[in-house]
Amino acid sequence: MTHHQSNWPAATPENLKKGFRIHLLAFLIATPALWLVWYLTDRTYPWPLWSTPAWAVGVLFHYLGAFVFRKSVNN
């Protein structure tokens, strides 16, 4: 069996933290944009109420994985 060299960066603590910061920034930019689209279009049903908390939970778990429940990189 041959070992395949991956082009993905190693899961170092720095890369995990950077990935979380990118995810959080995307959430903080996209969520107001989604609410703005809702506000400027049909306001009969607040559909961003589905994506906002769901994405927030994803960001929370990403934070926990990057900062709280980190596995050792030397496995």
N, C-alpha and C positions, 0 to 999 in steps of 0.2 A: 504494500500500500504506500503510495507516494504522498508526501506532505504538500499541500497546495498553499502557496503564499498568497495571503489575502491583501487586497488593496485598501481595506478598511483600516482606519487608524486604531491603535490599541486602545482598549477601554481603561485608560488611565484615569485617576481621580480628576485630573485637570480636564480631560475630554468629557467626562461625565458632567462636570459642572458647566462646561461651555455648552454642551447639548441642552442642559436644562435652561440656561440663560436664553438661548435661542428660542426654545419652546415657549418660555414665559413671555419673551418679547413679541413673538407671533401672536400669542393669546391677547396680550395687551393692545396690540394694534388692530387685530381682526375683530375682536369683540365689539368695540365701539363702532367699527365700520358696519358690522352686521346690524346693530341696533339703529344706525343711521339709515341704512337701506330700508329697514322695517318702518322707521318713522316717516321717511319720504315717500313710501309707497302705501300699500293697503294696510292700515292699522287695525283691521277688524280682529285679527288673531295675533297675539304676541309670540310668533314662532321662534324668536331668538331665546325664549325661555327654555327651549329644549337644548339648544347647542351650548349656551353659556355655562350652565351648571355641569353638563357632561364634560365639556372641555376643561372646566376648572378642576374636576375630579382627576382627569388625565394629567394636568399640570401638578396637582398635589402628589399623585403617585410617582410622577417623574422626579419631583423634589425628594420624596422619601427614598427612592432608588439611588439618587445621585449623592445625597448628603447624609441620610440616616442609616439605611440598611445596605451599605456598600459591602460587597464581597471582596475578599482579598484578590488582587490582580495576579498574584503568584501561584496560580493553580496549575 
